Amino acid sequence: MSFDELLKELQGAKSNEGAPNHVSLDTLFHETFMSRYSSFNSFAEFLRKGNFDVKTMEDIDNIPEELFDRHVDRETDFGSWKSMLDRANKEYEAGHRG
């Protein structure tokens, strides 16, 4: 399974915490979002930089929150995973209002 396919399957993982209509991680953290708020072009690249070995949905769920928060704080403009996820959700909602 490719990483992009995995991200599409992760709709049931952390991306659903407050995400509208169960939006996938690759949809929320698209290239423009990642380029704007980090030095990465993709969410996959961001995960690789943190040495997060993500092969299954359980892998995402098993990343200790404080460890992921530290990585987000170091590598993005956000102080925590929740703030990064919240911003992505807000931007997604703003771009998809009918």
C-alpha positions as CSV (number, residue, x, y, z in Angstrom):
1,M,0.0,0.0,0.0
2,S,1.4,3.4,-0.9
3,F,1.6,6.2,1.6
4,D,-1.1,8.2,-0.2
5,E,-3.4,5.2,-0.2
6,L,-2.8,4.8,3.6
7,L,-3.7,8.5,4.1
8,K,-6.9,8.0,2.3
9,E,-7.7,5.0,4.6
10,L,-7.0,7.1,7.7
11,Q,-10.4,8.7,7.5
12,G,-11.2,6.8,10.6
13,A,-8.1,7.9,12.5
14,K,-7.1,11.2,14.0
15,S,-8.4,13.2,11.0
16,N,-11.9,12.5,12.2
17,E,-11.5,14.3,15.5
18,G,-13.5,17.3,14.8
19,A,-13.1,17.0,11.0
20,P,-16.1,17.8,9.0
21,N,-17.7,14.9,7.1
22,H,-14.7,12.6,8.0
23,V,-12.2,14.4,5.7
24,S,-9.0,12.5,5.1
25,L,-5.6,13.7,6.3
26,D,-4.3,14.2,2.8
27,T,-7.3,16.4,2.0
28,L,-6.8,18.5,5.2
29,F,-3.1,18.7,5.0
30,H,-2.7,19.3,1.3
31,E,0.5,20.6,-0.4
32,T,-0.6,24.3,-0.1
33,F,-1.4,24.0,3.6
34,M,1.9,22.2,4.4
35,S,3.9,24.7,2.3
36,R,2.3,27.6,4.0
37,Y,2.7,26.4,7.6
38,S,5.8,24.3,7.4
39,S,8.9,23.6,5.4
40,F,7.3,20.4,4.0
41,N,5.4,19.9,0.8
42,S,3.4,17.0,2.1
43,F,2.0,15.4,5.3
44,A,4.0,12.3,4.4
45,E,7.2,14.2,4.3
46,F,6.4,15.8,7.7
47,L,5.8,12.4,9.2
48,R,9.0,11.0,7.7
49,K,11.0,13.9,9.2
50,G,9.7,12.9,12.7
51,N,10.7,9.3,12.1
52,F,7.1,8.2,12.6
53,D,6.8,4.7,11.1
54,V,3.2,4.9,9.9
55,K,1.9,1.8,8.1
56,T,-1.5,1.3,9.6
57,M,-4.3,3.4,11.2
58,E,-3.2,2.0,14.6
59,D,0.3,3.5,14.0
60,I,-1.2,7.0,13.9
61,D,-3.3,6.3,17.0
62,N,-0.3,5.0,18.9
63,I,1.9,8.0,18.5
64,P,2.2,9.5,21.9
65,E,0.4,12.9,21.8
66,E,3.2,14.8,23.6
67,L,5.7,13.4,21.1
68,F,3.6,14.4,18.1
69,D,2.9,17.8,19.7
70,R,6.7,18.4,20.0
71,H,7.2,17.5,16.4
72,V,4.4,19.8,15.3
73,D,5.8,22.6,17.4
74,R,9.3,22.1,16.0
75,E,8.5,21.7,12.4
76,T,5.4,23.8,11.8
77,D,3.9,27.2,12.7
78,F,1.6,25.5,15.2
79,G,2.2,24.7,18.9
80,S,0.3,21.4,19.0
81,W,-1.3,18.8,16.8
82,K,-4.7,20.0,17.9
83,S,-4.0,23.6,16.8
84,M,-2.7,22.3,13.4
85,L,-5.7,20.1,13.0
86,D,-8.1,22.9,14.0
87,R,-6.6,25.3,11.5
88,A,-6.8,22.7,8.7
89,N,-10.4,22.0,9.6
90,K,-11.3,25.7,9.5
91,E,-9.6,26.3,6.2
92,Y,-11.3,23.2,4.7
93,E,-14.7,24.4,5.9
94,A,-14.1,27.9,4.6
95,G,-13.1,26.5,1.2
96,H,-16.1,24.1,1.0
97,R,-19.0,26.3,2.0
98,G,-21.8,26.3,-0.5
